[in-house]
Amino acid sequence: MPKSRIMQWTPIALVAAIAVLIGTLALITADDSGDSAQDVRIVARQIGDGRAEVALQVRNDDHSWGERILPDQRFLAPDSEAGLWRSSSVITLESSDDADGVDPAAVGLTATAEMRGPGGEPMGTVTIIQGPRGLLIQARLTGVPEGWHGFHIHETGSCDPDFSAAGGHYNPTGIGHGVLNEGGHHPGDTVNIYAHADGAANADQYTVDATLGAGAATLFDADGSAIIVHEAPDSYGADPAAGARIACGVITLN
């Protein structure tokens, strides 16, 4: 966290946060006995008027962080047993405007989708880089028919036996389709790409709606994610109208 953010905390708020943090850590017992332990972290954020909220998070089986557990929720779930949690080194202070931002541990991660056509022919590569606020998506494609094409992140990391295995657009939040949709758009929605007469389609895109790290919008959920190129351009409206799928690549963490 930048020093400028830390200095926004008043001395009283910071002392209070540290006091609660110490009390919280006392409730977490260390256990080095093996796989039964769970990673936990303490998060603190400003909630206005110089006050701080400190909570506990437990890492899920898919490596994402669970919902915040506040002190009045007693931290331990009803079926928890003492000694099964161990404290991790992941302790963060969060301010209210970035409390739900990118997992700091994910910044710098890269992933790749090796794109192939319906007959298995190579069609280039899509590289995804995790930045501090979102994803840089770099498409370097070949063999794409000349013209504009829909280019999306899809909800399942599979291209076999055919491209329909990738499912629909990646949409963990259940928002409607289209970057011009007044109600918001799928995290998997991106803008169209253009292929030249030689079949090359090079494009850089950026999204703050998905992540390579932990979180509700991670591309590495239980069934992964894929990149799809469509035969026609996306409409950017409620009906994609992008037509058939002409290239697919499973997103793989490097």
C-alpha positions in Angstrom: 0.0 0.0 0.0 1.5 3.4 -0.9 2.7 5.6 1.9 0.2 8.3 0.9 -2.6 5.9 1.7 -1.2 4.9 5.0 -0.8 8.5 6.0 -4.6 9.0 5.5 -5.2 7.0 8.6 -5.5 9.1 11.7 -3.3 8.0 14.6 -6.4 7.0 16.6 -7.8 4.9 13.8 -4.4 3.3 13.1 -3.9 2.4 16.8 -7.4 1.1 17.0 -6.9 -1.0 13.9 -3.6 -2.4 15.3 -5.3 -3.2 18.6 -8.0 -5.1 17.0 -5.5 -6.8 14.7 -3.5 -8.0 17.7 -6.6 -9.3 19.4 -7.7 -11.0 16.2 -4.4 -12.7 15.7 -4.6 -14.1 19.2 -7.7 -16.0 18.1 -5.8 -17.8 15.3 -3.8 -20.8 16.5 -0.8 -22.0 14.5 -0.7 -25.5 13.2 2.2 -27.0 11.3 0.8 -30.5 11.3 0.2 -30.6 7.6 -2.5 -30.3 5.0 -5.4 -29.8 7.5 -4.3 -26.2 8.0 -6.0 -23.3 6.2 -4.5 -20.0 5.1 -6.0 -16.9 6.7 -5.3 -13.2 6.4 -6.3 -10.1 8.3 -7.7 -7.2 6.3 -8.3 -3.7 7.5 -9.9 -0.8 5.7 -11.2 2.7 6.3 -15.0 2.9 6.6 -15.2 6.7 7.2 -15.0 9.2 10.0 -11.5 8.0 10.9 -12.8 4.5 11.7 -11.3 1.2 10.6 -12.9 -2.2 10.0 -10.7 -5.2 10.6 -11.8 -8.6 9.5 -10.6 -12.2 8.8 -10.6 -14.0 5.5 -10.0 -17.7 4.8 -8.5 -19.0 1.6 -10.9 -21.3 -0.3 -10.1 -24.6 -2.0 -9.8 -22.7 -5.3 -7.2 -20.4 -3.8 -9.6 -17.4 -3.8 -10.2 -15.5 -0.5 -13.6 -16.0 1.1 -15.9 -13.3 2.4 -14.8 -11.0 5.2 -15.6 -12.4 8.7 -16.1 -9.5 11.1 -15.3 -9.7 14.9 -18.9 -10.0 15.9 -19.2 -13.1 13.7 -16.8 -14.8 16.1 -14.3 -15.7 13.3 -14.7 -19.5 13.7 -17.4 -21.3 11.7 -19.7 -23.6 13.7 -17.9 -26.7 12.4 -14.4 -25.3 12.9 -11.9 -26.9 15.3 -9.2 -25.1 17.2 -5.7 -25.6 15.7 -6.8 -26.1 12.1 -6.0 -22.6 11.0 -2.5 -21.2 10.5 -1.6 -17.6 10.0 -0.3 -16.8 6.6 2.1 -14.0 5.7 -0.6 -12.3 3.7 -1.8 -9.4 5.9 -3.0 -6.3 4.1 -4.3 -2.9 5.0 -7.0 -1.8 2.6 -8.6 1.6 2.0 -12.3 1.8 1.1 -11.7 2.6 -2.6 -9.5 -0.5 -3.3 -10.8 -3.0 -0.7 -12.1 -5.3 -3.5 -9.2 -4.7 -6.0 -6.6 -7.0 -7.3 -4.9 -9.5 -5.1 -1.4 -8.0 -4.6 0.1 -11.5 -4.9 -1.3 -11.8 -8.4 0.3 -8.7 -9.9 2.8 -9.7 -12.6 1.2 -13.1 -13.3 0.9 -14.0 -17.0 -1.3 -16.5 -18.8 -1.4 -17.7 -22.4 -4.1 -19.1 -24.7 -2.7 -20.9 -27.8 -5.3 -20.3 -30.4 -6.4 -22.9 -32.9 -8.9 -23.2 -35.7 -11.7 -25.8 -36.1 -9.2 -28.2 -37.8 -6.6 -27.8 -35.1 -4.5 -25.4 -37.2 -2.4 -22.8 -35.1 -3.9 -19.3 -35.2 -1.5 -17.4 -32.9 -1.4 -16.6 -29.2 -3.2 -14.5 -26.7 -1.1 -13.3 -23.7 -2.8 -12.0 -20.5 -0.8 -10.0 -18.0 -2.0 -9.1 -14.5 -1.5 -5.5 -13.6 -2.2 -3.7 -10.3 -5.7 -2.7 -11.5 -6.7 -5.0 -14.3 -5.6 -7.3 -17.1 -3.7 -6.4 -20.3 -4.8 -8.8 -23.1 -2.5 -9.0 -26.1 -3.7 -10.8 -29.2 -1.2 -11.8 -31.8 -3.3 -13.9 -34.3 -2.8 -15.4 -37.7 -5.0 -17.0 -40.3 -8.1 -14.9 -39.4 -10.4 -13.9 -42.2 -10.1 -10.2 -43.2 -12.5 -7.9 -41.3 -13.9 -7.3 -37.8 -14.4 -10.2 -35.4 -15.9 -10.6 -31.9 -13.2 -11.5 -29.3 -14.3 -12.7 -25.9 -13.3 -14.5 -22.7 -15.5 -17.6 -22.4 -16.6 -19.3 -19.2 -15.0 -22.8 -19.5 -11.4 -23.7 -20.2 -12.1 -26.2 -22.9 -12.1 -26.2 -26.7 -12.9 -29.9 -27.2 -14.6 -31.7 -28.8 -15.7 -28.5 -30.5 -15.6 -24.8 -29.5 -19.0 -25.0 -27.9 -17.3 -26.6 -24.9 -16.0 -23.2 -24.0 -19.6 -22.3 -23.0 -20.9 -18.7 -23.0 -19.1 -15.5 -22.2 -17.4 -15.4 -18.9 -20.0 -13.9 -16.6 -19.6 -14.8 -12.9 -21.7 -11.8 -11.8 -24.7 -12.5 -14.0 -24.6 -9.1 -15.7 -26.1 -8.6 -19.2 -24.1 -8.6 -22.4 -22.6 -5.7 -24.3 -20.1 -3.0 -23.5 -22.8 -0.4 -24.4 -25.4 -2.1 -22.1 -26.7 0.5 -19.6 -26.8 -2.2 -16.9 -23.2 -3.3 -17.3 -21.6 -6.0 -19.3 -20.0 -9.5 -18.9 -16.5 -9.5 -17.5 -15.8 -11.6 -20.6 -16.9 -8.9 -23.0 -14.1 -7.1 -24.8 -14.0 -5.0 -28.0 -13.8 -6.3 -31.6 -10.5 -7.0 -33.3 -9.6 -6.4 -37.0 -7.8 -8.9 -39.2 -5.9 -7.6 -42.3 -5.8 -9.2 -45.7 -2.8 -11.3 -44.7 -4.8 -12.9 -41.8 -2.9 -11.0 -39.1 -4.9 -9.6 -36.2 -2.8 -7.8 -33.6 -4.6 -6.1 -30.7 -4.0 -4.9 -27.1 -7.0 -4.7 -24.8 -7.5 -3.9 -21.1 -10.1 -4.9 -18.7 -10.7 -4.2 -15.0 -13.5 -6.8 -14.8 -11.4 -9.9 -14.4 -8.3 -11.2 -12.7 -5.7 -13.9 -12.9 -5.5 -14.0 -9.1 -7.9 -14.7 -6.3 -11.4 -13.2 -6.3 -14.9 -13.6 -7.6 -13.9 -12.7 -11.1 -10.8 -14.9 -11.4 -10.3 -16.6 -14.8 -9.0 -19.6 -13.0 -12.2 -20.7 -11.2 -13.1 -24.4 -11.0 -13.4 -25.0 -14.7 -11.1 -22.3 -16.1 -11.7 -20.0 -19.0 -11.0 -19.7 -22.8 -10.6 -17.1 -25.5 -12.9 -17.3 -28.5 -12.7 -15.4 -31.8 -16.0 -15.2 -33.8 -16.7 -15.0 -37.5 -18.5 -11.6 -37.2 -18.1 -8.5 -35.1 -19.8 -8.2 -31.7 -22.8 -5.8 -31.7 -21.9 -4.4 -28.2 -25.6 -4.7 -27.4 -27.8 -7.3 -25.7 -27.5 -9.7 -28.6 -23.9 -10.4 -29.4 -24.7 -11.3 -33.1 -21.0 -12.4 -33.5 -21.8 -15.6 -35.3 -19.8 -18.9 -35.3 -16.7 -19.5 -33.4 -13.6 -19.7 -35.7 -10.8 -19.9 -33.1 -10.4 -21.1 -29.5 -7.7 -21.2 -26.9 -7.7 -22.4 -23.3 -6.2 -19.9 -20.9 -3.2 -21.4 -19.1 -1.2 -19.8 -16.3 2.4 -19.5 -17.2 
